[in-house]
């Protein structure tokens, strides 16, 4: 999402409050990129509604939502596998599907 840098901390706080478990993946001067966990009963329209309600009070310029791609799932799975020690642990992928939102360019 593109933001007014003056409101960066307030936006981060509010995103974490409204979307528990959200992770700030990338931060630049005018851009924040979060990964949020979408629950089974949460619709895309409710996510858009929630983000839209933040635009005016937090001076969000624009935002987008996207579902995690197969490539992102593979890279995360590979990263987790690389971090495991040589024990006989089994890697079990996460059951939830994160949603990330990025800047519209």
Secondary structure, DSSP 8 states (H G I E B T S, - for coil): -EE-GGGHHHHHHHHHHHSTT-EEEEE-SSBEEEEEEE-TT--HHHHHHHHHHHHHHHTEEE---EE--HHHHHHHHHHHHHHS-SSS------SSEEEEE----
